[in-house]
């Protein structure tokens, strides 16, 4: 008898310490996600005539886990908090979860019956995901049955960047039932162990069973983590509500949901965004009713995963089919063109046109790539790459394309242009007029650099005065005339 009291006190103490964690971290987010789906079909004012379920205060031996009622009696703080959460907003959370589970329950029960399993497993989805096929919990589990990636792949579900069948109610139910069947075989039909393993993992349960021999459900329960305990209490509460209360007010909306959707078929790949645009739908609605299509794209040939649209939009979908397809084809062409341009820019090292501006530069006498690069704040290697130059040699009059940051375009305008340089040549003194001096060419000099040392003198002046080309060498003597 003492061991039962110890288990009871341990459980009650754990509820006081962390009872709110399960509600805040899993229960409430699941309900909110379910309401998001449900609100597409049922307006909020439809809840006005719903009647909240009363609390079942006395123990019931016929509940899923009758020992929980014996263990906590009428003092389950956790159950009180669950009921409080479900009764919020005129019991909207309760009826949202109940209606969605009732919607899919025939599917659940049919699959369970075919595998020879008890119908008690039919309320598992409502406890793990609020029976929301599109729910994705932070631990990586997904879908109405909250299947892990490993379980999904092990039992043959398609899970990739485009399709995740854990979100498909039909395929995920078949997989969940197969998984439950394997757990029943492993744990010899013990419902408590099967459900706990389904929520956690086989090793988690196996380890605690091995430490609890001969097996006692109450001691086993007392050794579970508080989150798992709270989940089982929540599941047990739903079992009570399903056994003792008919969801009469919510039932009238179930048929509405069933009749509001129609399966459509596509022979081409179509994006949700374009389907939504042509049908005047919210993309979120299409995603909500087709959660298995995780890539936001309808792929042809996905025979196992049906694609649904609101009933009233199905006809318009087929009428707009060619237009939707043509828009996508045009979009694909534009993207292909953009990719080709991007590839070409990358090959030539051309920067993003959004942040740079192309400048056409004409090579002048005395120019070298280093001086041009310094003038525009770019690299010599970049100028060579942009203009397909294989050496540093450039010629007077040669056109170069230089990509300058748009933030420096004002600075670029300050540089002299070819026409201005020509005016300087015409205004400069002619040979034999004005005083002159001799300049000795130094290493690294160019005619352009030398001209800059003498105000009013251009590289063309020096070439004309000395009868030379733009090629000079260190030690060479040049005659420079001063302007009049």
C-alpha positions as CSV (number, residue, x, y, z in Angstrom):
1,X,0.0,0.0,0.0
2,X,2.9,2.4,0.8
3,X,4.2,2.1,-2.7
4,X,0.9,3.4,-4.1
5,X,0.8,6.3,-1.7
6,X,4.4,7.1,-2.6
7,X,3.6,7.0,-6.3
8,X,0.6,9.3,-5.8
9,X,2.5,11.9,-3.8
10,X,5.4,11.9,-6.3
11,X,3.0,12.4,-9.2
12,X,1.0,15.2,-7.4
13,X,4.3,16.9,-6.5
14,X,5.5,16.8,-10.1
15,X,2.2,18.4,-11.3
16,X,2.7,21.3,-8.9
17,X,6.3,21.8,-10.1
18,X,5.9,21.7,-13.8
19,X,2.2,21.2,-14.8
20,X,2.2,24.3,-16.8
21,X,5.1,23.2,-19.0
22,X,3.2,20.7,-21.1
23,X,0.3,23.1,-21.6
24,X,2.5,26.0,-22.7
25,X,5.0,24.1,-24.8
26,X,2.8,21.6,-26.5
27,X,-0.9,21.8,-25.8
28,X,-1.5,25.5,-26.5
29,X,0.7,25.7,-29.7
30,X,-1.1,22.6,-31.0
31,X,-4.5,24.1,-30.4
32,X,-3.5,27.4,-32.0
33,X,-2.3,25.6,-35.1
34,X,-5.5,23.6,-35.3
35,X,-7.6,26.8,-34.9
36,X,-5.7,28.3,-37.8
37,X,-6.8,25.4,-40.1
38,X,-10.4,25.3,-38.6
39,X,-10.9,29.1,-39.1
40,X,-10.7,28.7,-42.8
41,X,-14.0,26.8,-42.7
42,X,-15.8,27.9,-39.7
43,X,-16.3,31.6,-38.6
44,X,-15.6,32.4,-35.0
45,X,-19.3,33.3,-34.3
46,X,-20.2,29.7,-35.1
47,X,-19.0,28.8,-31.6
48,X,-21.6,30.9,-29.9
49,X,-24.0,28.0,-29.5
50,X,-21.5,25.5,-28.2
51,X,-21.9,24.1,-24.8
52,X,-18.8,23.5,-22.7
53,X,-18.3,20.0,-21.3
54,X,-18.5,19.8,-17.6
55,X,-15.6,18.4,-15.6
56,X,-15.9,14.7,-14.8
57,X,-15.1,15.0,-11.1
58,X,-15.6,11.4,-10.0
59,X,-13.3,8.5,-10.9
60,X,-14.5,6.3,-13.8
61,X,-13.2,2.8,-14.1
62,X,-14.0,2.6,-17.8
63,X,-11.5,5.3,-18.8
64,X,-8.5,4.5,-20.9
65,X,-6.2,4.6,-17.8
66,X,-8.5,4.0,-14.9
67,X,-5.6,3.8,-12.5
68,X,-4.9,7.5,-13.1
69,X,-8.3,8.4,-11.6
70,X,-7.5,6.1,-8.6
71,X,-4.1,7.7,-8.3
72,X,-5.0,11.4,-8.4
73,X,-8.8,11.3,-7.6
74,X,-10.5,14.7,-7.6
75,X,-7.3,16.6,-6.9
76,X,-5.6,16.6,-10.4
77,X,-4.3,20.1,-10.7
78,X,-3.1,19.1,-14.2
79,X,-6.6,18.1,-15.3
80,X,-8.0,21.3,-13.9
81,X,-5.5,23.3,-16.0
82,X,-6.3,21.3,-19.1
83,X,-10.0,21.8,-18.6
84,X,-9.4,25.5,-18.1
85,X,-7.4,25.7,-21.4
86,X,-10.1,23.8,-23.3
87,X,-12.9,26.1,-21.9
88,X,-11.2,29.3,-23.0
89,X,-13.2,31.5,-25.4
90,X,-16.5,29.7,-24.9
91,X,-14.8,26.3,-25.3
92,X,-13.5,27.1,-28.7
93,X,-10.3,25.1,-28.2
94,X,-12.3,22.0,-27.1
95,X,-14.6,22.1,-30.1
96,X,-11.8,22.9,-32.6
97,X,-9.9,19.8,-31.5
98,X,-13.0,17.7,-31.2
99,X,-14.3,18.7,-34.7
100,X,-11.0,18.1,-36.4
101,X,-10.6,14.7,-34.8
102,X,-14.2,13.8,-35.6
103,X,-13.5,14.8,-39.2
104,X,-10.6,12.3,-39.5
105,X,-11.8,9.7,-36.9
106,X,-13.5,7.4,-39.5
107,X,-10.2,7.2,-41.3
108,X,-8.4,6.4,-38.1
109,X,-10.9,3.7,-37.0
110,X,-11.0,2.1,-40.4
111,X,-7.2,1.7,-40.5
112,X,-7.2,0.4,-36.9
113,X,-9.9,-2.1,-37.5
114,X,-8.1,-3.5,-40.6
115,X,-4.9,-4.1,-38.5
116,X,-6.9,-5.6,-35.6
117,X,-6.2,-2.8,-33.2
118,X,-8.4,-1.2,-30.5
119,X,-10.3,1.9,-31.4
120,X,-8.8,3.6,-28.2
121,X,-5.8,4.6,-30.4
122,X,-8.2,6.8,-32.4
123,X,-7.8,9.6,-29.9
124,X,-4.0,9.6,-30.0
125,X,-3.9,12.3,-32.8
126,X,-6.1,14.7,-30.7
127,X,-3.6,14.5,-27.8
128,X,-0.4,14.7,-29.8
129,X,-1.4,17.4,-32.4
130,X,-4.9,18.5,-31.8
131,X,-5.6,16.3,-34.8
132,X,-4.0,18.8,-37.1
133,X,-2.5,17.1,-40.2
134,X,-0.2,20.1,-40.8
135,X,1.2,20.4,-37.3
136,X,5.0,20.5,-36.9
137,X,6.3,20.3,-33.4
138,X,9.7,21.7,-32.4
139,X,11.1,18.2,-31.7
140,X,11.0,17.4,-35.4
141,X,7.9,15.2,-35.3
142,X,5.2,16.0,-37.8
143,X,1.6,15.5,-38.9
144,X,-1.6,14.5,-37.1
145,X,0.1,11.5,-35.6
146,X,3.4,13.3,-34.9
147,X,5.6,10.8,-36.5
148,X,9.4,11.2,-36.4
149,X,11.5,11.2,-39.5
150,X,13.0,7.8,-38.6
151,X,9.6,6.1,-38.1
152,X,8.2,7.7,-41.3
153,X,11.1,6.5,-43.4
154,X,11.2,3.1,-41.8
155,X,7.5,2.5,-42.7
156,X,7.9,3.7,-46.3
157,X,6.8,7.3,-46.2
158,X,8.1,9.8,-48.7
159,X,10.0,12.6,-47.0
160,X,12.0,15.1,-49.1
161,X,12.2,18.7,-50.0
162,X,8.9,18.6,-51.9
163,X,6.7,16.0,-50.3
164,X,6.4,15.0,-46.7
165,X,3.8,12.2,-46.3
166,X,3.8,12.6,-42.5
167,X,1.5,15.5,-43.2
168,X,-0.9,13.5,-45.4
169,X,-3.7,12.2,-43.3
170,X,-4.2,9.0,-45.3
171,X,-0.6,7.9,-45.6
172,X,0.4,9.0,-42.1
173,X,-2.5,7.1,-40.6
174,X,-1.5,3.9,-42.4
175,X,2.0,4.3,-41.1
176,X,1.0,5.2,-37.6
177,X,-1.3,2.1,-37.4
178,X,1.5,-0.1,-38.7
179,X,3.8,1.4,-36.1
180,X,1.2,0.9,-33.3
181,X,0.8,-2.8,-34.4
182,X,4.6,-3.3,-34.1
183,X,4.5,-1.7,-30.6
184,X,1.6,-4.0,-29.6
185,X,3.6,-7.0,-30.7
186,X,6.6,-5.8,-28.8
187,X,4.8,-4.9,-25.5
188,X,2.3,-7.8,-25.6
189,X,-0.7,-5.6,-26.1
190,X,-0.2,-3.4,-23.0
191,X,-1.9,-0.2,-24.0
192,X,-0.1,1.9,-21.4
193,X,3.3,0.8,-22.7
194,X,2.3,1.0,-26.4
195,X,1.0,4.6,-26.1
196,X,3.9,5.7,-24.0
197,X,6.4,4.3,-26.5
198,X,4.5,5.9,-29.3
199,X,4.8,9.3,-27.6
200,X,8.4,8.8,-26.6
201,X,10.5,5.8,-28.0
202,X,10.8,2.1,-27.4
203,X,14.2,2.3,-25.5
204,X,12.6,4.9,-23.1
205,X,9.8,2.5,-22.1
206,X,11.9,-0.6,-22.2
207,X,14.4,0.8,-19.7
208,X,11.7,1.7,-17.2
209,X,9.9,-1.6,-17.6
210,X,13.1,-3.5,-16.8
211,X,13.4,-1.6,-13.6
212,X,9.8,-2.3,-12.6
213,X,9.5,-6.0,-12.2
214,X,7.0,-7.4,-11.6
215,X,5.3,-4.7,-13.7
216,X,3.1,-2.3,-11.8
217,X,1.4,0.5,-13.9
218,X,1.3,3.0,-11.1
219,X,5.0,2.7,-10.2
220,X,5.8,2.8,-14.0
221,X,3.8,6.0,-14.3
222,X,5.5,7.5,-11.3
223,X,9.0,7.0,-12.9
224,X,8.1,8.8,-16.1
225,X,9.2,12.3,-17.0
226,X,6.7,14.9,-16.0
227,X,6.0,15.8,-19.6
228,X,5.1,12.2,-20.4
229,X,2.9,12.0,-17.3
230,X,1.0,15.2,-18.4
231,X,0.5,13.8,-21.9
232,X,-1.1,10.6,-20.5
233,X,-3.3,12.7,-18.2
234,X,-4.4,14.8,-21.2
235,X,-5.0,11.7,-23.3
236,X,-7.0,10.2,-20.4
237,X,-9.1,13.4,-20.2
238,X,-10.0,13.2,-23.9
239,X,-10.9,9.6,-23.4
240,X,-13.4,10.7,-20.7
241,X,-14.9,13.4,-22.9
242,X,-15.3,11.1,-25.9
243,X,-16.9,8.4,-23.8
244,X,-19.3,10.7,-21.9
245,X,-20.1,13.6,-24.2
246,X,-21.4,13.9,-27.7
247,X,-20.1,16.8,-29.7
248,X,-23.5,17.6,-31.0
249,X,-23.0,21.3,-31.7
250,X,-19.7,20.7,-33.5
251,X,-21.0,17.8,-35.5
252,X,-23.0,20.1,-37.8
253,X,-19.8,21.7,-39.0
254,X,-18.0,18.4,-39.8
255,X,-20.2,17.8,-42.8
256,X,-19.5,21.3,-43.9
257,X,-15.7,20.7,-43.9
258,X,-16.1,17.4,-45.7
259,X,-18.2,18.9,-48.4
260,X,-16.1,22.1,-48.8
261,X,-13.1,20.4,-50.4
262,X,-12.6,18.8,-53.8
263,X,-9.6,16.9,-55.1
264,X,-8.1,18.4,-58.3
265,X,-5.5,16.8,-60.6
266,X,-2.7,18.5,-62.4
267,X,-0.5,17.0,-65.2
268,X,2.0,19.8,-64.8
269,X,4.1,21.3,-62.0
270,X,2.2,24.3,-60.6
271,X,3.2,26.7,-57.8
272,X,0.8,27.5,-55.0
273,X,1.4,31.2,-55.3
274,X,0.1,31.3,-58.9
275,X,-2.8,28.9,-58.2
276,X,-3.8,31.3,-55.3
277,X,-3.4,34.4,-57.5
278,X,-5.6,33.1,-60.3
279,X,-8.2,31.7,-57.9
280,X,-8.2,34.7,-55.5
281,X,-7.2,32.4,-52.6
282,X,-4.9,32.8,-49.6
283,X,-1.7,30.8,-50.2
284,X,-1.9,29.9,-46.5
285,X,-5.3,28.2,-47.1
286,X,-3.8,26.0,-49.9
287,X,-0.9,25.1,-47.6
288,X,-3.2,24.4,-44.7
289,X,-5.4,21.9,-46.6
290,X,-2.4,20.4,-48.4
291,X,0.3,20.2,-45.7
292,X,2.0,17.2,-47.3
293,X,3.2,19.5,-50.2
294,X,5.9,21.1,-48.2
295,X,7.6,22.8,-51.1
296,X,4.7,25.0,-52.0
297,X,4.5,23.3,-55.4
298,X,1.9,20.8,-56.8
299,X,3.8,18.0,-58.5
300,X,2.2,15.7,-61.1
301,X,2.4,12.0,-60.5
302,X,2.1,12.2,-56.7
303,X,-0.6,9.5,-56.8
304,X,-0.5,8.8,-53.1
305,X,-1.0,12.4,-52.0
306,X,-4.3,14.0,-53.1
307,X,-4.4,17.8,-53.7
308,X,-7.4,19.7,-52.5
309,X,-9.0,23.0,-53.2
310,X,-12.2,24.6,-51.9
311,X,-15.2,23.1,-53.7
312,X,-16.3,26.4,-55.3
313,X,-12.8,27.0,-56.8
314,X,-12.3,23.6,-58.4
315,X,-14.1,24.5,-61.7
316,X,-12.2,27.8,-61.9
317,X,-8.9,25.9,-61.4
318,X,-9.5,23.9,-64.5
319,X,-10.7,27.0,-66.5
320,X,-7.6,28.9,-65.5
321,X,-5.2,26.0,-65.8
322,X,-3.6,27.1,-69.1
323,X,-3.2,30.7,-67.9
324,X,-1.5,29.5,-64.7
325,X,0.8,27.3,-66.7
326,X,1.7,30.0,-69.2
327,X,2.5,32.5,-66.5
328,X,4.8,30.0,-64.9
329,X,6.5,29.3,-68.3
330,X,7.1,33.0,-68.7
331,X,8.4,33.3,-65.2
332,X,10.7,30.4,-65.9
333,X,12.1,32.1,-69.0
334,X,12.7,35.3,-67.2
335,X,14.6,33.4,-64.4
336,X,16.5,31.5,-67.0
337,X,17.5,34.8,-68.7
338,X,18.5,36.3,-65.3
339,X,20.6,33.2,-64.5
340,X,22.3,33.5,-67.9
341,X,23.1,37.1,-67.2
342,X,24.3,36.3,-63.7
343,X,26.5,33.5,-65.1
344,X,28.0,35.9,-67.7
345,X,28.6,38.6,-65.0
346,X,30.3,36.0,-62.8
347,X,32.6,34.9,-65.6
348,X,33.6,38.5,-66.3
349,X,33.7,39.4,-62.6
350,X,31.0,42.1,-63.3
351,X,29.6,43.3,-60.0
352,X,25.9,43.7,-59.2
353,X,24.3,46.4,-61.5
354,X,22.1,47.4,-58.5
355,X,25.2,48.8,-56.7
356,X,27.5,49.7,-59.6
357,X,27.4,51.8,-62.8
358,X,29.2,51.1,-66.0
359,X,31.6,53.9,-67.1
360,X,33.0,54.0,-70.7
361,X,36.5,55.3,-70.6
362,X,38.7,56.3,-73.6
363,X,42.4,55.6,-73.1
364,X,44.6,58.8,-73.3
365,X,48.2,59.3,-74.0
366,X,50.2,58.4,-71.0
367,X,47.6,56.2,-69.4
368,X,48.5,52.9,-67.7
369,X,46.1,50.5,-66.1
370,X,47.4,51.2,-62.6
371,X,46.6,54.9,-62.9
372,X,43.2,54.2,-64.4
373,X,42.4,51.7,-61.6
374,X,43.5,54.1,-58.9
375,X,41.4,56.9,-60.4
376,X,38.2,54.9,-60.3
377,X,39.0,52.9,-57.1
378,X,39.1,49.5,-58.7
379,X,41.7,46.8,-59.3
380,X,43.9,46.4,-62.4
381,X,42.9,42.7,-62.5
382,X,39.2,43.8,-62.6
383,X,39.7,46.1,-65.5
384,X,41.5,43.4,-67.4
385,X,38.7,40.9,-66.7
386,X,35.9,43.2,-67.6
387,X,37.6,44.1,-71.0
388,X,39.1,40.7,-71.9
389,X,42.7,42.0,-71.6
390,X,45.4,39.4,-71.4
391,X,48.2,41.9,-70.7
392,X,48.7,45.4,-69.2
393,X,49.2,46.9,-72.7
394,X,46.5,49.5,-73.7
395,X,46.4,51.9,-76.7
396,X,45.5,55.5,-77.0
397,X,41.8,55.8,-78.0
398,X,41.0,52.3,-76.8
399,X,37.6,52.0,-75.1
400,X,37.4,50.4,-71.7
401,X,34.4,49.5,-69.5
402,X,34.8,50.2,-65.9
403,X,32.3,49.4,-63.2
404,X,32.2,52.0,-60.5
405,X,30.3,52.0,-57.2
406,X,27.2,54.2,-57.5
407,X,28.3,55.8,-54.3
408,X,31.4,57.1,-56.1
409,X,29.7,58.4,-59.3
410,X,29.9,62.0,-58.1
411,X,33.6,61.6,-57.6
412,X,34.0,60.1,-61.1
413,X,32.4,63.2,-62.7
414,X,35.3,65.3,-61.4
415,X,37.8,63.5,-63.5
416,X,38.8,65.3,-66.8
417,X,37.2,63.9,-70.0
418,X,38.8,63.5,-73.4
419,X,37.2,66.7,-74.7
420,X,38.6,68.7,-71.8
421,X,42.0,67.3,-72.4
422,X,41.8,68.3,-76.1
423,X,41.0,71.9,-75.0
424,X,44.1,71.9,-72.9
425,X,46.1,70.8,-75.9
426,X,44.8,73.7,-78.0
427,X,45.4,76.2,-75.3
428,X,48.9,75.0,-74.5
429,X,52.0,76.9,-75.8
430,X,53.4,75.9,-79.2
431,X,57.1,74.8,-79.6
432,X,59.4,77.7,-79.6
433,X,57.0,80.0,-77.8
434,X,57.4,80.8,-74.1
435,X,60.2,79.6,-71.8
436,X,61.1,75.9,-71.6
437,X,62.9,73.5,-69.3
438,X,64.3,70.0,-69.6
439,X,62.8,67.1,-67.6
440,X,64.6,63.8,-67.1
441,X,62.3,60.7,-67.2
442,X,62.4,58.7,-64.0
443,X,61.5,55.0,-63.4
444,X,57.7,54.6,-63.2
445,X,57.0,57.8,-65.1
446,X,54.4,58.1,-67.8
447,X,53.6,61.1,-70.0
448,X,50.3,61.5,-68.1
449,X,52.1,61.6,-64.7
450,X,54.8,64.0,-66.1
451,X,52.1,66.3,-67.5
452,X,50.4,66.5,-64.1
453,X,53.5,68.0,-62.7
454,X,53.3,71.0,-65.0
455,X,50.0,73.0,-64.7
456,X,48.4,73.7,-68.1
457,X,50.4,70.9,-69.8
458,X,49.0,67.7,-71.3
459,X,50.6,64.4,-72.4
460,X,49.8,65.3,-76.0
461,X,51.7,68.6,-75.6
462,X,54.8,66.8,-74.5
463,X,54.6,64.3,-77.4
464,X,54.2,67.2,-79.9
465,X,57.0,69.3,-78.4
466,X,59.5,66.3,-78.4
467,X,58.3,64.5,-81.6
468,X,57.7,61.2,-79.7
469,X,55.1,58.6,-79.2
470,X,53.7,57.7,-75.8
471,X,56.6,55.4,-75.2
472,X,59.3,56.8,-72.9
473,X,62.3,55.4,-71.0
474,X,64.2,56.3,-67.8
475,X,66.9,58.9,-68.4
476,X,65.2,60.3,-71.5
477,X,65.3,64.1,-71.8
478,X,62.1,65.9,-72.5
479,X,61.5,69.6,-73.3
480,X,58.6,71.2,-71.4
481,X,57.3,74.6,-72.3
482,X,55.6,76.8,-69.8
483,X,52.2,78.2,-70.7
484,X,52.1,81.9,-71.8
